[in-house]
Amino acid sequence: MNYLLDTDILIDWLQGRSWAKEIIFSKGDRLYCSAVTRTELLSKPGITGTERERIIRLLRVVRVLNCGCSMWIRSLRQQPPSCFKSTLTIPCA
């Protein structure tokens, strides 16, 4: 299965939450995040060098989608709004 992970899920992993680690290290799943999420993680004010390295290592496991706004609008139109209510993960087609 493919999953689009939001910033909160990746932050939970960085904070050591076990359920987030299970999602990220599950076998056979493809994990994605948006370029916006990558930017949010790496531009946090006061981030240390160690924290930056952990984020970079995490982003090696998660594929970063460099998508324009028009792609997101099209996908929202094609999917029922209920599938976007969860902030946990969104299965991708």
matplotlib code that plots the C-alpha trace (Angstrom):
import matplotlib.pyplot as plt

x = [0.0, 1.1, 0.8, 1.1, 2.4, 1.8, 4.3, 2.7, 3.4, 7.0, 7.4, 5.9, 8.5, 11.3, 10.0, 10.3, 6.6, 6.5, 3.3, 4.9, 8.0, 5.8, 4.2, 7.5, 9.4, 6.5, 7.6, 6.2, 4.6, 5.6, 5.8, 5.5, 5.5, 5.1, 7.8, 6.0, 6.4, 10.1, 10.4, 8.5, 10.7, 14.0, 13.1, 12.0, 13.6, 16.3, 16.9, 20.2, 22.7, 21.8, 18.1, 18.7, 20.7, 17.9, 15.4, 17.6, 18.0, 14.2, 13.7, 15.8, 13.1, 10.2, 9.8, 9.3, 6.6, 7.4, 3.9, 2.3, -1.0, -2.9, -2.1, -3.4, -6.6, -7.2, -6.7, -9.0, -11.7, -11.3, -11.4, -14.3, -13.7, -14.0, -10.7, -8.9, -10.4, -7.7, -4.4, -2.7, -2.1, -3.8, -3.6, -2.4, -3.5]
y = [0.0, 3.6, 6.2, 10.0, 11.0, 14.5, 16.5, 15.5, 11.8, 12.4, 14.6, 11.8, 9.4, 11.9, 12.1, 8.4, 7.4, 3.6, 3.6, 6.1, 3.9, 0.9, 2.8, 4.1, 0.8, -1.5, -3.9, -3.6, -0.1, 2.9, 6.1, 9.6, 13.1, 16.4, 18.9, 21.2, 18.7, 18.4, 22.2, 22.4, 19.8, 21.4, 25.0, 24.7, 27.6, 26.5, 23.1, 21.6, 19.8, 16.5, 17.1, 18.1, 14.8, 12.7, 14.5, 13.9, 10.2, 9.9, 11.6, 8.9, 6.3, 8.5, 9.6, 13.3, 14.4, 17.6, 18.3, 21.5, 22.8, 21.8, 18.1, 18.4, 20.1, 17.4, 14.6, 16.3, 16.5, 12.8, 11.5, 11.7, 14.3, 11.7, 10.1, 13.4, 13.8, 11.7, 13.4, 10.0, 8.7, 8.9, 5.9, 6.9, 5.4]
z = [0.0, -0.6, 2.1, 2.1, 5.5, 6.9, 8.9, 12.3, 11.6, 10.8, 13.9, 16.0, 14.5, 15.3, 18.9, 19.2, 19.2, 18.6, 16.5, 14.1, 13.8, 13.0, 10.1, 8.8, 9.0, 7.9, 5.1, 1.6, 2.0, 0.0, 2.0, 0.6, 2.0, 0.2, -0.5, 1.9, 4.7, 3.9, 4.0, 7.3, 9.0, 7.8, 8.4, 12.0, 14.0, 16.4, 14.8, 15.9, 13.6, 15.1, 14.6, 11.0, 10.4, 11.9, 9.5, 6.5, 7.4, 7.8, 4.4, 2.8, 3.8, 2.7, -1.0, -1.3, -3.8, -5.6, -6.7, -7.9, -6.5, -9.6, -8.9, -5.4, -6.5, -9.1, -6.6, -4.1, -6.8, -7.6, -4.0, -1.6, 1.0, 3.8, 2.9, 3.8, 7.3, 9.0, 9.8, 10.2, 6.7, 3.4, 1.1, -2.3, -5.6]

ax = plt.figure().add_subplot(projection="3d")
ax.plot(x, y, z, "-o")
ax.set_aspect("equal")
plt.show()
